[in-house]
Amino acid sequence: MQPLTDRKKRDLCFSAVILLCCIGLYFVPSPPPLAKQTGKPVLARVVAVDNSLVEQHGLVRFGSQKLTVRLLNPKYKGAVYQANNELRAQMELDKEFAPGDTAVVILQDADRSAKDPVLVAQDHYRLGWGLALFGGFCLLLCWFGGWTGAKALFSFIFSCLMIWQAVIPLALRGWCASWLIFVSVCILTAVIVYLVAGVTKKGIAAFAGSAAGIFAGLAMAHIFTRVMKINGATLPYVQPLLYSGYEFLNIQDVFIGAMILASSGAVMDLAMDIAAGVEEVAHHNPDLPSGELIKSGLRIGRSVVGTMTTTLLLAYSGGYITLLMMFASQGTSPLDFLNSTLVSAEVVKTLIGSFSLVLVAPFTAVFAGWIFQPRNHPQQ
C-alpha cells in the first residue's frame, strides 16, 4: 500500500472537517415557527374515493373529494378513517387522489379520541421516489467520480444543510438577506472548490475569482433593482410569507440574495475552468511571467464565457416559459411585456448573473496569473 501524500492527507482532513460540519448543521435546532402545527402528518393508503361533490368548471375542478384511507404508520397501522381533500380550482395547488394512492394526511390530536374523525388529505407522498432518485444520483456520482465524486457529494449535502439550517432561519429573523446569502455563497464556494480542487493554488485562485465576481454581481443587483423599481414581490409565495407574521422582511433584499445564489454555481464553474487552465499553462511553461499567464487566462475565459452566459439564459428562461407563452398568445408586443414587472425581474436576474459570469473571467485570470507566477519573476 502506497503511503499517503501530503495533498491526500490535506484532502482527507478537510473532507473530515466538512463531514463534521454537515453533522453539526443537521443537529442545529430550528427556530420555533410563528404558527404551530396542530396535527401530525401520517402516511395513508387511499382505499376508496367519492367524487360526488366535485364539480367541473372548464379546465379546473372545484369541491370536496371524500376519501377512505387506511393509515400506514406503525402506531396506527390498519386504522381506517375518512379524509377530505378540498379542490379550490387552482391547478398549481390542487391534487386529486385515486384508489391505491399513498397520501399524507393530517391527524389532529383530537381525532384520536373522536368517534368518527375526518382527516385532512395534505398531498401525495413523493419522498419515496425522491429518495430513490437521490440514492441513484449518489451512486452514479461516486461510481463515476471516485474519491472526487464522494467529495462532490459532501459539498452537495453541505450546501443543502447550509441553506436550510443557516441561511433560511437567519433570513427569517430579519438579517440582511443579500449580504447573508453573499457570505454564505462565499463559504459554500470555498468548501466546494477546496473539496474538489484541494487547498491548492488552483483552488485559491478559483475561490478568489468567484468571490470577486459574485461581489460585483451583488453590487450591480443592489443598483439596478432600485433604479428599475423591482421590489422582489415577483418571488413565489412572498405575500403568504409576509402575512404569516414576517411583515418586517425586506423582500427586495431577499430577491437580490436569491439572484446571487442562483448564479453562483455557474460563476464558480467558470472560475474553476480558468484557474485549471492557467495551472496547466504554468505547469508546462514554468518560466512564464504573470502577465503572460493572465493573458492565457483571459483567452481561456473568452472561449468559455459565451456558452456559459447562454447556459444561464436558458436556465432562467425555463422558469418563465409559460409566462412568455401567455404574452405571445395575447399578441403582446415585446416592448410591452419586457417592461412588465414579472419579465423585468427575470431580465434583471439573467443579466446580473451574466455580468457576474463575464467579470469572473478577468478576475480569476488576474488572481491565477499572480498566484502561479514563478518565484524568480516579479509580477509584470
C-alpha positions as CSV (number, residue, x, y, z in Angstrom):
1,M,0.0,0.0,0.0
2,Q,1.4,3.4,-1.1
3,P,1.9,6.0,1.6
4,L,-0.5,9.0,1.6
5,T,0.9,12.1,0.0
6,D,0.7,15.4,1.8
7,R,-2.1,16.6,-0.6
8,K,-4.1,13.4,0.0
9,K,-3.7,13.9,3.8
10,R,-5.0,17.5,3.4
11,D,-7.9,16.3,1.4
12,L,-8.9,13.7,3.9
13,C,-8.6,16.2,6.8
14,F,-10.6,18.8,5.0
15,S,-13.3,16.2,4.0
16,A,-13.5,15.1,7.6
17,V,-14.0,18.6,8.8
18,I,-16.8,19.2,6.2
19,L,-18.4,15.9,7.2
20,L,-18.4,17.1,10.9
21,C,-19.8,20.4,9.8
22,C,-22.6,18.6,8.0
23,I,-23.4,16.6,11.1
24,G,-23.3,19.8,13.2
25,L,-25.6,21.7,10.8
26,Y,-28.0,18.8,10.8
27,F,-28.4,19.0,14.6
28,V,-28.7,22.8,14.8
29,P,-32.1,23.4,16.4
30,S,-34.6,25.2,14.2
31,P,-36.2,28.4,15.5
32,P,-39.7,28.0,16.7
33,P,-42.3,28.7,14.0
34,L,-44.7,31.6,14.5
35,A,-47.6,29.3,13.5
36,K,-47.6,26.0,15.3
37,Q,-48.9,22.9,13.5
38,T,-51.9,21.4,15.3
39,G,-51.7,18.0,13.7
40,K,-49.3,15.2,12.8
41,P,-48.7,14.1,9.2
42,V,-49.1,10.4,8.7
43,L,-49.0,8.1,5.7
44,A,-52.2,6.5,4.5
45,R,-53.3,4.3,1.6
46,V,-56.4,5.6,-0.3
47,V,-59.0,2.8,-0.2
48,A,-62.0,4.5,-1.9
49,V,-62.8,7.8,-3.4
50,D,-66.1,9.7,-3.6
51,N,-66.2,12.5,-6.2
52,S,-69.9,13.2,-6.0
53,L,-69.3,16.7,-4.5
54,V,-66.6,17.6,-7.1
55,E,-67.8,19.9,-10.0
56,Q,-66.0,20.5,-13.3
57,H,-65.6,24.2,-14.3
58,G,-63.9,24.3,-17.7
59,L,-60.3,23.0,-17.1
60,V,-60.5,23.1,-13.3
61,R,-62.4,21.1,-10.7
62,F,-63.9,22.5,-7.6
63,G,-65.4,20.9,-4.5
64,S,-64.6,18.3,-1.9
65,Q,-63.2,14.9,-2.6
66,K,-64.2,12.3,0.1
67,L,-61.6,9.7,0.8
68,T,-61.5,6.5,2.7
69,V,-57.9,5.9,3.9
70,R,-56.1,3.2,5.8
71,L,-53.2,4.5,7.9
72,L,-49.8,3.0,7.3
73,N,-47.7,4.3,10.2
74,P,-46.8,1.5,12.6
75,K,-48.5,3.3,15.6
76,Y,-51.9,3.5,13.8
77,K,-51.4,0.8,11.1
78,G,-54.7,-0.7,9.9
79,A,-56.9,2.1,11.2
80,V,-59.5,3.3,8.6
81,Y,-60.6,6.9,8.6
82,Q,-62.5,9.3,6.3
83,A,-60.5,12.2,4.9
84,N,-61.4,15.4,3.0
85,N,-59.5,16.8,0.0
86,E,-60.6,20.3,-0.9
87,L,-60.3,21.3,-4.5
88,R,-60.1,25.1,-5.0
89,A,-60.0,25.3,-8.8
90,Q,-56.2,26.2,-8.6
91,M,-54.3,23.8,-10.8
92,E,-50.9,24.6,-9.3
93,L,-52.1,23.7,-5.8
94,D,-54.9,21.2,-6.2
95,K,-54.3,17.5,-6.0
96,E,-56.6,14.6,-6.8
97,F,-56.4,11.1,-5.4
98,A,-57.4,7.7,-6.7
99,P,-57.7,4.3,-5.0
100,G,-54.3,2.8,-4.4
101,D,-52.5,6.2,-4.0
102,T,-50.3,6.8,-1.0
103,A,-51.3,10.1,0.7
104,V,-50.0,12.3,3.5
105,V,-52.9,13.0,5.9
106,I,-53.0,15.3,8.9
107,L,-54.1,13.5,12.1
108,Q,-55.2,16.1,14.7
109,D,-54.7,15.3,18.4
110,A,-58.5,15.5,18.9
111,D,-59.1,13.0,16.1
112,R,-57.5,10.1,18.0
113,S,-60.2,10.2,20.7
114,A,-63.1,11.2,18.4
115,K,-65.7,8.6,17.4
116,D,-65.8,9.3,13.6
117,P,-62.9,11.8,12.9
118,V,-62.5,13.2,9.4
119,L,-58.8,13.8,8.5
120,V,-57.4,16.3,6.0
121,A,-55.6,14.9,3.0
122,Q,-52.5,17.1,2.6
123,D,-50.8,15.8,-0.6
124,H,-49.4,12.8,-2.4
125,Y,-46.5,11.0,-0.9
126,R,-43.5,11.6,-3.1
127,L,-40.5,11.2,-0.8
128,G,-40.1,7.5,-1.5
129,W,-39.3,8.1,-5.2
130,G,-37.4,11.2,-4.4
131,L,-35.1,9.3,-2.1
132,A,-34.6,6.6,-4.7
133,L,-33.7,9.3,-7.2
134,F,-31.2,10.9,-4.8
135,G,-29.7,7.5,-4.0
136,G,-29.2,6.8,-7.6
137,F,-27.5,10.1,-8.1
138,C,-25.2,9.4,-5.2
139,L,-24.2,6.0,-6.5
140,L,-23.6,7.4,-10.0
141,L,-21.6,10.3,-8.7
142,C,-19.4,8.1,-6.5
143,W,-19.0,5.4,-9.2
144,F,-18.0,7.8,-12.0
145,G,-16.1,10.3,-9.9
146,G,-14.5,8.0,-7.3
147,W,-13.0,10.0,-4.4
148,T,-13.6,13.3,-6.2
149,G,-17.3,12.3,-6.7
150,A,-17.5,11.5,-3.0
151,K,-16.1,14.9,-2.1
152,A,-18.6,16.5,-4.5
153,L,-21.3,14.6,-2.7
154,F,-20.1,16.0,0.6
155,S,-20.2,19.5,-0.9
156,F,-23.8,18.9,-2.2
157,I,-25.0,17.8,1.2
158,F,-23.2,20.6,2.9
159,S,-24.8,23.2,0.5
160,C,-28.3,21.8,1.2
161,L,-27.8,21.9,5.0
162,M,-26.2,25.4,4.9
163,I,-29.1,26.9,3.0
164,W,-31.8,25.2,5.1
165,Q,-30.3,25.2,8.6
166,A,-28.4,28.6,8.4
167,V,-29.5,30.9,5.6
168,I,-33.3,30.4,5.8
169,P,-33.6,30.7,9.6
170,L,-31.3,33.8,9.8
171,A,-33.1,35.5,6.9
172,L,-36.4,34.8,8.7
173,R,-35.0,36.5,11.8
174,G,-34.5,39.7,9.8
175,W,-30.9,39.5,8.9
176,C,-30.0,41.4,5.7
177,A,-30.7,38.6,3.2
178,S,-28.5,39.9,0.4
179,W,-25.3,40.1,2.5
180,L,-26.2,36.9,4.4
181,I,-26.5,35.0,1.2
182,F,-23.3,36.6,-0.2
183,V,-21.3,35.4,2.9
184,S,-23.0,32.0,2.7
185,V,-22.2,31.7,-1.0
186,C,-18.5,32.6,-0.3
187,I,-18.4,29.9,2.4
188,L,-20.1,27.4,0.0
189,T,-17.7,28.3,-2.8
190,A,-14.7,27.8,-0.5
191,V,-16.0,24.4,0.6
192,I,-16.9,23.2,-2.9
193,V,-13.7,24.5,-4.5
194,Y,-11.3,23.2,-1.9
195,L,-13.1,19.9,-1.7
196,V,-12.8,19.4,-5.4
197,A,-9.5,21.1,-6.2
198,G,-7.9,20.8,-2.8
199,V,-6.3,23.6,-0.8
200,T,-4.0,24.4,-3.7
201,K,-3.1,27.4,-5.7
202,K,-5.7,26.4,-8.2
203,G,-8.4,26.3,-5.5
204,I,-7.3,29.6,-4.1
205,A,-7.4,31.3,-7.5
206,A,-10.8,29.9,-8.3
207,F,-12.2,31.0,-4.9
208,A,-10.8,34.5,-5.2
209,G,-12.1,34.9,-8.7
210,S,-15.6,33.5,-7.8
211,A,-15.9,35.8,-4.7
212,A,-14.9,38.9,-6.7
213,G,-17.4,38.0,-9.5
214,I,-20.2,37.4,-7.1
215,F,-19.5,40.6,-5.2
216,A,-19.6,42.5,-8.5
217,G,-23.0,41.0,-9.2
218,L,-24.2,41.8,-5.7
219,A,-23.3,45.5,-6.2
220,M,-24.9,45.7,-9.6
221,A,-28.1,43.9,-8.3
222,H,-28.4,46.5,-5.5
223,I,-28.2,49.3,-8.0
224,F,-30.4,48.0,-10.8
225,T,-33.2,46.6,-8.6
226,R,-33.6,50.1,-7.2
227,V,-33.3,52.2,-10.4
228,M,-35.7,49.8,-12.2
229,K,-38.1,49.7,-9.2
230,I,-38.2,45.9,-8.8
231,N,-39.4,45.2,-5.3
232,G,-39.0,41.5,-5.2
233,A,-42.7,40.7,-5.0
234,T,-42.4,38.5,-8.1
235,L,-40.8,35.8,-6.0
236,P,-43.3,32.9,-5.3
237,Y,-45.2,32.9,-2.0
238,V,-44.0,36.3,-1.0
239,Q,-47.4,37.6,0.0
240,P,-48.4,34.5,2.2
241,L,-44.9,34.8,3.8
242,L,-45.5,38.4,4.8
243,Y,-49.0,37.7,6.1
244,S,-47.6,34.8,8.2
245,G,-46.0,37.2,10.7
246,Y,-42.9,38.2,8.7
247,E,-44.0,41.6,7.5
248,F,-40.7,43.0,8.7
249,L,-38.8,41.2,5.9
250,N,-37.1,43.3,3.1
251,I,-38.4,41.4,0.1
252,Q,-36.2,43.4,-2.3
253,D,-33.2,42.3,-0.3
254,V,-34.4,38.6,-0.5
255,F,-34.8,39.0,-4.2
256,I,-31.2,40.2,-4.6
257,G,-29.9,37.4,-2.5
258,A,-31.9,34.8,-4.5
259,M,-30.4,36.3,-7.7
260,I,-26.8,35.9,-6.3
261,L,-27.5,32.4,-5.1
262,A,-28.9,31.3,-8.4
263,S,-25.9,32.5,-10.5
264,S,-23.2,31.5,-8.0
265,G,-22.9,27.9,-9.3
266,A,-22.1,29.0,-12.9
267,V,-19.7,31.6,-11.7
268,M,-17.8,29.0,-9.6
269,D,-17.7,26.6,-12.6
270,L,-16.2,29.3,-14.9
271,A,-13.6,30.3,-12.2
272,M,-12.5,26.7,-11.8
273,D,-12.1,26.2,-15.5
274,I,-9.9,29.3,-15.9
275,A,-7.9,28.5,-12.8
276,A,-7.3,25.0,-14.0
277,G,-6.3,26.2,-17.4
278,V,-3.8,28.7,-16.0
279,E,-2.4,26.0,-13.8
280,E,-1.9,23.7,-16.8
281,V,-0.1,26.5,-18.7
282,A,2.1,27.3,-15.8
283,H,2.9,23.6,-15.4
284,H,4.1,23.2,-19.0
285,N,5.8,26.7,-19.1
286,P,7.1,27.3,-15.5
287,D,9.1,30.3,-16.6
288,L,6.1,32.3,-17.9
289,P,5.7,35.6,-16.1
290,S,2.4,36.6,-14.5
291,G,1.5,38.9,-17.4
292,E,1.6,36.0,-19.9
293,L,-0.3,33.8,-17.5
294,I,-3.0,36.4,-17.2
295,K,-3.3,36.6,-21.0
296,S,-3.7,32.9,-21.1
297,G,-6.4,33.0,-18.5
298,L,-8.2,35.7,-20.5
299,R,-8.1,33.6,-23.7
300,I,-9.5,30.6,-21.8
301,G,-12.2,32.8,-20.3
302,R,-13.2,34.2,-23.7
303,S,-13.7,30.7,-25.1
304,V,-15.9,29.6,-22.2
305,V,-17.9,32.7,-21.2
306,G,-20.0,32.6,-24.4
307,T,-21.5,29.2,-23.8
308,M,-21.8,29.8,-20.0
309,T,-23.9,33.0,-20.4
310,T,-26.1,31.2,-22.9
311,T,-26.5,28.4,-20.4
312,L,-27.6,30.9,-17.7
313,L,-30.1,32.4,-20.1
314,L,-31.6,29.1,-21.0
315,A,-31.7,28.0,-17.3
316,Y,-33.7,31.2,-16.3
317,S,-35.9,31.0,-19.5
318,G,-37.1,27.6,-18.5
319,G,-38.6,29.1,-15.3
320,Y,-40.9,31.6,-17.1
321,I,-41.6,29.9,-20.4
322,T,-45.3,29.8,-19.7
323,L,-45.3,33.5,-18.9
324,L,-43.8,34.2,-22.4
325,M,-46.3,31.8,-24.0
326,M,-49.2,33.8,-22.3
327,F,-47.9,37.1,-23.7
328,A,-47.4,35.6,-27.1
329,S,-51.0,34.2,-27.1
330,Q,-52.3,37.6,-26.3
331,G,-50.3,39.3,-29.1
332,T,-48.4,41.5,-26.6
333,S,-45.6,43.4,-28.1
334,P,-42.1,42.5,-26.8
335,L,-41.6,46.2,-25.8
336,D,-44.7,46.0,-23.6
337,F,-44.1,42.7,-21.9
338,L,-40.3,43.4,-21.4
339,N,-41.4,46.5,-19.4
340,S,-43.8,44.5,-17.2
341,T,-42.8,43.8,-13.6
342,L,-42.6,40.0,-13.9
343,V,-40.5,40.0,-17.1
344,S,-38.3,42.8,-15.9
345,A,-37.4,40.9,-12.8
346,E,-36.4,37.9,-14.8
347,V,-34.4,40.1,-17.2
348,V,-32.5,41.6,-14.3
349,K,-31.8,38.1,-12.9
350,T,-30.4,36.9,-16.2
351,L,-28.3,40.0,-17.0
352,I,-26.9,40.4,-13.5
353,G,-25.9,36.7,-13.5
354,S,-24.4,37.1,-16.9
355,F,-22.4,40.2,-15.7
356,S,-21.1,38.1,-12.8
357,L,-20.0,35.4,-15.3
358,V,-18.3,37.8,-17.6
359,L,-16.5,39.6,-14.8
360,V,-15.3,36.5,-13.1
361,A,-13.2,35.6,-16.1
362,P,-10.7,38.6,-15.9
363,F,-10.8,38.5,-12.0
364,T,-9.8,34.8,-12.0
365,A,-7.2,35.3,-14.7
366,V,-5.6,38.1,-12.7
367,F,-5.6,36.1,-9.5
368,A,-4.4,32.9,-11.1
369,G,-1.6,34.8,-13.0
370,W,-0.4,36.4,-9.8
371,I,-0.6,33.1,-7.8
372,F,1.1,30.9,-10.4
373,Q,3.9,33.4,-11.4
374,P,7.4,31.9,-11.0
375,R,9.2,33.0,-7.8
376,N,12.1,34.4,-9.7
377,H,9.9,36.6,-11.9
378,P,8.3,39.7,-10.4
379,Q,4.7,40.5,-11.4
380,Q,4.6,42.1,-14.8
